[in-house]
Amino acid sequence: MICARATAVNLMTCEEDKHGHRSRLIPSGLPRKCSVFHLFVACLLLGFLSLLWLQLSCSGDVARAARGQGQETPGPSRACPPEPPPEHWEEDESWGPHRLAVLVPFRERFEELLVFVPHMHRFLSRKKIQHHIYVLNQVDHFSLGALHRFNRAALINAGFLESSNSTDYIAMHDVDLLPLNEELDYGFPETGPFHVASPELHPLYHYKTYVGGILLLSKQHYQLCNGMSNRFWGWGREDDEFYRRIKGAGLQLFRPSGITTGYKTFRHLHDPAWRKRDQKRIAAQKQEQFRVDREGGLSTVKYRVDSRTALSVGGAPCTVLNIMLDCDKAATPWCTFS
């Protein structure tokens, strides 16, 4: 005997044997021969296929396959779970003996930081580069009613001094510039500074003396240059002055070769429509911006570290240094906005 039971939620079927006992309830849309075991196996199979698709799509295999067939893949690519760093780099000789301090000058660009840290950690881990990311956060504060302007060079000087002694070279790295080409070299720049974001590859800046974006130096070479000038408050020009320091120290500048991806070598995250750059030149700053600073630099930077915090961003480790920079208004009256 077959009977039907209707509820407000769904329709279930039941069976009675010859003794009047009812069997288990089964969804009406399924065949009566479908057992709980069959449902369980089907759910496992669907779950496995879903995980497989997620892994392929986030790792880029699906996108690469589509591009190989001439198809476009709309929308931004999804980020994969970050690859965990090895717990003991020294136990694996393939990682090499050197360790990189990634110095990231930063203020109020959290959306870009959330993308940058996991991306760079995965990128450098795939290349087996021992590394640690230092986010050099300039803390806003007021002095006599004036806000200090951003100083990228002074932050890099402070980050250099605060980076661990276990690192022997640095990357001066913009937070809005992500390397996409796996052939880019982030190895130890033994023979001289290595400009990863060269004018032939950077999506925006193409003049031959440009050394901004991403620049690798051994700590010895950075000290030889006495770091960067601390006089550049606001956006721009500090890397142009640093190019002169490199040449003045007798160092040869190296750049990538054999990279065929051109201006698509990097992803630039900055959106000038809603994040304006501080390009104002105040008072004598217009003349000072072209002068070589022969006195100041790494040896004269004045700052205070308010806090040092170890964070994990998307599973990628980094250290955030909250840095307060000292402003000498007698020497650089353009360091604040009144």
SULNORGI-V622055 format. One record per backbone hydrogen bond with DSSP energy under -0.5 kcal/mol. CO is the residue of the C=O (numbers start at 1). NH is the residue of the N-H. Records with the same first field share a line. If there is no record, write none. Layout:
CO: NH + NH
//
This chain:
1: 16
3: 14
5: 12
10: 7 + 12
11: 28
12: 5
13: 26
14: 3
15: 23
17: 20
21: 17
26: 13
27: 30
31: 34
35: 39
36: 40
37: 41
38: 42
39: 43
40: 44
41: 45
42: 46
43: 47
44: 48
45: 49
46: 50
47: 51
48: 52
49: 53
50: 54
51: 55
52: 56
53: 57
54: 58
55: 59
56: 60 + 61 + 62
60: 64
61: 65
62: 66
63: 67
64: 68
65: 69
66: 69 + 71
67: 70
72: 74
88: 91
89: 92
91: 93
92: 95
93: 96
95: 130
99: 168 + 169
100: 102 + 132
101: 103 + 171
102: 104 + 134
103: 105 + 173
104: 136
106: 138
109: 113
110: 114
111: 115
112: 116
113: 117
115: 119
116: 120
117: 121
118: 122
119: 123
120: 124
121: 125
122: 126
123: 127
124: 129
125: 128
128: 130
130: 100
132: 102 + 134
133: 135 + 319
134: 104 + 136
135: 137 + 321
136: 106 + 138
137: 139 + 323
141: 148
143: 146
146: 143
147: 337
150: 234
151: 155
152: 156
153: 157
154: 158
155: 159
156: 160
157: 161
158: 162
159: 163
164: 167
168: 219
169: 101
170: 217
171: 103 + 173
172: 215
174: 177
176: 178 + 269
177: 179
178: 267
180: 182
181: 184
184: 186
188: 190
193: 195 + 254
194: 196 + 216
195: 256
196: 198
198: 201 + 202
204: 206
207: 210
212: 214
213: 174
214: 196 + 197
215: 172
216: 194
217: 170
218: 222
219: 223
220: 224
221: 225
222: 227
223: 226
226: 298
231: 233
237: 241
238: 242
239: 243
240: 244
241: 245
242: 246
243: 247
244: 248
245: 249
246: 251
247: 250
254: 195
258: 260
261: 264
262: 265
265: 180 + 181
266: 268
267: 178 + 269
270: 272
271: 274 + 275
274: 276
277: 279
278: 235
280: 282
282: 285
283: 286
284: 287 + 288
285: 289
287: 290
288: 291
292: 294
297: 300 + 301
302: 326
304: 306 + 324
307: 322
309: 311 + 320
311: 318
312: 314
313: 316
314: 82
316: 313
318: 311
319: 135 + 321
320: 309 + 322
321: 137 + 323
322: 306 + 307
323: 139 + 325
324: 304
326: 328
327: 329
328: 331 + 332
332: 335
333: 336
335: 149
336: 338
337: 147
//
